[in-house]
Amino acid sequence: MSSLQASTSILGVRKAKHLLRRSCFQYSKAVLEQFALLTPEQALAQLTVEPTVFWEDPYDMKVNVQTGVSDDFWIHTPNTVPSDFPYGQFRKRGILSGWWWYNAYKQNNLKHKLIFFLHTTFTVSKDNGVGKSSYFYDYLKLLDFYAFGNIKTLAKKISYDNGMLNYLDNTTNNKNNPNENYAREFLELFTILKGPQIGEGNYTNYTETDIQTTAKVFSGIKMKPNRDVIDPDT
């Protein structure tokens, strides 16, 4: 079969609209008109430029009932232990969500759509199990780091993420009390996926025995509440 020939013609309005709808969360008429004059290669180059961070860090202006002052840029304080901010974690996770969406809506960039896609694949719930707001922040930053990167590497790195460890109960997984939640999700949803069931506990791509063995491997991975160890890769 002959290879596909790359299009060198400008997109035009219809194709530009189709591309922008699928690669970013919003676009203006001016942006549409600009992209309509680009070739596919030029459009892709523009969509994959590293996005600007307009709102650099999440900020909590509400006064803390214990300290009498606001927590400000609480993620990047000298005291990185999440327990230093025991109050308002639900609000802080909401601020983090707003911080991310604000940056996503302020510009036209494919990276934000990819991060959202990775979130729907390597899913944690913002308010139901991820834990402290700092964990949710680190989770979002991990997806951001690998949005243009290698998904196999992300699958390994996210297995050490505090939010993921918390959300899928790997914190309670040990040799005396195996918890297969993360192992099951890792195989079924995050990586190789189920195939047709061809026997009792056999899903073509993996078996129940594989899940049990994987859970044993993951039992050695525990949370690191103090955010004082920096991953040299990320």
C-alpha positions as CSV (number, residue, x, y, z in Angstrom):
1,M,0.0,0.0,0.0
2,S,1.4,3.4,-0.9
3,S,2.1,5.8,1.9
4,L,-0.3,8.7,2.7
5,Q,0.7,11.9,1.1
6,A,1.0,14.8,3.6
7,S,-1.3,17.7,2.9
8,T,0.5,20.9,2.3
9,S,-2.7,23.0,1.6
10,I,-4.0,25.4,4.1
11,L,-6.7,24.0,6.3
12,G,-9.6,26.4,5.5
13,V,-12.4,27.2,8.0
14,R,-14.1,23.8,8.0
15,K,-11.0,21.7,8.7
16,A,-9.6,24.3,11.1
17,K,-12.8,24.2,13.1
18,H,-12.7,20.4,13.2
19,L,-9.1,20.5,14.4
20,L,-9.6,23.1,17.1
21,R,-12.8,21.4,18.5
22,R,-10.8,18.3,19.1
23,S,-7.4,19.7,20.2
24,C,-8.4,22.4,22.7
25,F,-11.2,23.4,25.0
26,Q,-12.2,26.7,23.4
27,Y,-11.2,29.0,20.6
28,S,-12.3,32.5,19.3
29,K,-13.3,33.5,15.9
30,A,-9.9,35.2,15.5
31,V,-8.1,32.0,16.3
32,L,-10.3,30.1,13.9
33,E,-9.5,32.5,11.1
34,Q,-5.8,32.3,11.9
35,F,-5.7,28.5,11.9
36,A,-7.7,28.4,8.6
37,L,-4.7,30.0,6.9
38,L,-2.2,27.4,8.3
39,T,-1.1,24.1,6.8
40,P,-1.7,21.0,8.9
41,E,2.0,20.9,9.8
42,Q,2.0,24.6,10.9
43,A,-1.2,24.1,12.9
44,L,0.2,21.1,14.7
45,A,3.4,23.0,15.5
46,Q,1.4,25.8,17.0
47,L,-0.8,23.5,19.0
48,T,2.1,21.6,20.6
49,V,4.2,24.6,21.7
50,E,4.7,24.3,25.5
51,P,1.8,26.2,27.0
52,T,2.2,29.4,29.0
53,V,1.2,29.2,32.7
54,F,-0.9,32.3,33.2
55,W,-1.8,31.5,36.9
56,E,1.5,30.1,38.1
57,D,0.4,28.6,41.4
58,P,-2.9,27.9,43.2
59,Y,-3.7,30.5,45.9
60,D,-6.0,30.2,48.9
61,M,-6.9,33.6,50.2
62,K,-9.3,32.4,53.0
63,V,-8.1,33.0,56.5
64,N,-7.0,29.8,58.3
65,V,-9.0,29.4,61.5
66,Q,-6.0,28.2,63.4
67,T,-3.2,30.6,62.2
68,G,-5.4,33.7,61.7
69,V,-3.8,34.3,58.3
70,S,-4.5,33.0,54.8
71,D,-2.6,29.9,53.5
72,D,-1.6,31.8,50.4
73,F,0.5,29.6,48.0
74,W,0.2,26.6,50.3
75,I,1.6,24.1,47.9
76,H,5.1,25.7,47.9
77,T,5.7,26.6,51.5
78,P,8.8,25.5,53.4
79,N,6.6,23.2,55.4
80,T,5.6,20.6,52.9
81,V,3.9,18.2,55.2
82,P,0.3,18.1,54.1
83,S,-0.9,17.9,57.8
84,D,0.4,21.5,58.1
85,F,-2.9,22.4,56.4
86,P,-5.5,20.3,58.1
87,Y,-8.4,22.7,57.3
88,G,-10.1,23.5,54.0
89,Q,-8.7,20.6,52.0
90,F,-12.0,20.2,50.0
91,R,-11.8,24.0,49.1
92,K,-8.1,23.7,48.3
93,R,-8.8,20.8,45.9
94,G,-11.5,23.0,44.3
95,I,-9.0,25.8,43.9
96,L,-6.5,23.4,42.3
97,S,-9.2,22.3,39.8
98,G,-10.0,26.0,39.0
99,W,-6.3,26.8,38.7
100,W,-5.9,24.0,36.1
101,W,-9.0,24.9,34.1
102,Y,-8.1,28.6,34.1
103,N,-4.8,27.8,32.4
104,A,-6.5,25.4,30.0
105,Y,-9.2,27.9,28.9
106,K,-6.8,30.8,28.5
107,Q,-5.0,29.3,25.5
108,N,-5.3,27.0,22.5
109,N,-3.0,24.1,23.2
110,L,-3.2,20.3,22.6
111,K,-1.4,19.6,25.9
112,H,-4.4,20.4,28.0
113,K,-6.6,18.0,26.1
114,L,-4.0,15.3,26.5
115,I,-3.8,15.9,30.2
116,F,-7.5,15.6,30.4
117,F,-7.4,12.4,28.4
118,L,-4.7,11.0,30.7
119,H,-6.9,11.9,33.7
120,T,-9.8,9.9,32.2
121,T,-7.4,7.0,31.8
122,F,-5.3,7.1,35.0
123,T,-8.2,8.3,37.0
124,V,-8.4,9.6,40.5
125,S,-11.3,11.3,42.1
126,K,-10.7,14.9,43.3
127,D,-12.9,14.7,46.3
128,N,-13.3,11.0,46.9
129,G,-10.1,9.3,47.9
130,V,-7.2,11.2,46.5
131,G,-6.4,12.6,49.9
132,K,-4.7,15.9,50.6
133,S,-4.8,18.8,48.1
134,S,-1.0,18.5,47.7
135,Y,-1.5,15.0,46.5
136,F,-4.0,16.1,43.9
137,Y,-1.6,18.9,42.8
138,D,1.3,16.4,42.4
139,Y,-1.0,14.1,40.4
140,L,-1.9,16.9,38.0
141,K,1.7,17.9,37.6
142,L,2.7,14.3,36.8
143,L,0.1,14.1,34.0
144,D,1.4,17.5,32.7
145,F,5.0,16.3,32.7
146,Y,4.1,13.2,30.6
147,A,1.4,14.6,28.4
148,F,3.9,14.8,25.5
149,G,5.9,11.9,26.9
150,N,5.9,8.2,27.1
151,I,2.8,6.5,28.4
152,K,4.6,3.4,29.6
153,T,6.9,5.5,31.8
154,L,3.8,7.4,33.1
155,A,2.2,4.1,34.0
156,K,5.3,3.3,36.1
157,K,5.6,6.7,37.7
158,I,1.9,7.0,38.6
159,S,2.2,3.8,40.6
160,Y,4.3,5.8,43.1
161,D,1.9,8.8,43.2
162,N,0.5,9.5,46.6
163,G,-2.9,10.4,45.2
164,M,-3.2,7.2,43.2
165,L,-1.9,5.1,46.0
166,N,-4.5,6.6,48.3
167,Y,-7.4,6.5,45.8
168,L,-7.0,2.8,44.8
169,D,-6.2,1.5,48.3
170,N,-2.7,0.4,47.6
171,T,-1.9,2.0,51.0
172,T,-3.6,-1.0,52.6
173,N,-2.1,-3.6,50.3
174,N,0.4,-5.9,52.2
175,K,1.4,-9.6,52.1
176,N,-0.8,-10.4,55.1
177,N,-3.9,-8.6,53.7
178,P,-3.6,-8.3,49.9
179,N,-5.6,-5.6,48.3
180,E,-6.0,-6.1,44.5
181,N,-7.7,-2.8,43.6
182,Y,-4.7,-1.1,42.1
183,A,-3.4,-4.2,40.4
184,R,-6.7,-4.9,38.8
185,E,-7.2,-1.3,37.6
186,F,-3.6,-1.1,36.4
187,L,-4.1,-4.1,34.1
188,E,-7.7,-3.7,33.1
189,L,-7.9,0.1,32.6
190,F,-4.5,1.7,32.7
191,T,-2.4,-0.6,30.5
192,I,-3.1,-3.8,28.6
193,L,-6.9,-4.0,29.1
194,K,-9.2,-7.0,29.1
195,G,-9.6,-9.2,26.1
196,P,-12.5,-11.6,25.5
197,Q,-12.9,-13.9,28.5
198,I,-11.8,-17.3,27.3
199,G,-12.0,-19.2,30.6
200,E,-12.6,-19.0,34.3
201,G,-10.5,-16.0,35.4
202,N,-8.8,-15.7,32.0
203,Y,-9.3,-12.5,30.1
204,T,-6.9,-13.3,27.2
205,N,-4.5,-10.5,28.0
206,Y,-4.1,-11.5,31.7
207,T,-5.6,-13.8,34.3
208,E,-6.7,-13.6,37.9
209,T,-3.4,-15.1,38.8
210,D,-1.6,-12.2,37.1
211,I,-3.7,-9.8,39.2
212,Q,-2.7,-11.5,42.4
213,T,0.9,-11.6,41.4
214,T,0.9,-7.9,40.4
215,A,-0.8,-7.0,43.7
216,K,2.2,-8.7,45.5
217,V,4.6,-6.6,43.5
218,F,2.7,-3.4,44.3
219,S,2.5,-4.2,48.0
220,G,6.1,-2.8,48.3
221,I,5.0,0.7,47.2
222,K,3.8,3.0,49.9
223,M,2.9,6.7,50.3
224,K,5.5,9.3,51.1
225,P,3.5,12.0,52.9
226,N,6.4,14.4,53.3
227,R,7.0,15.9,49.8
228,D,10.7,16.2,50.4
229,V,12.0,13.6,48.0
230,I,12.3,14.8,44.4
231,D,12.0,12.4,41.5
232,P,15.1,13.0,39.4
233,D,13.2,12.3,36.2
234,T,10.2,14.6,36.8
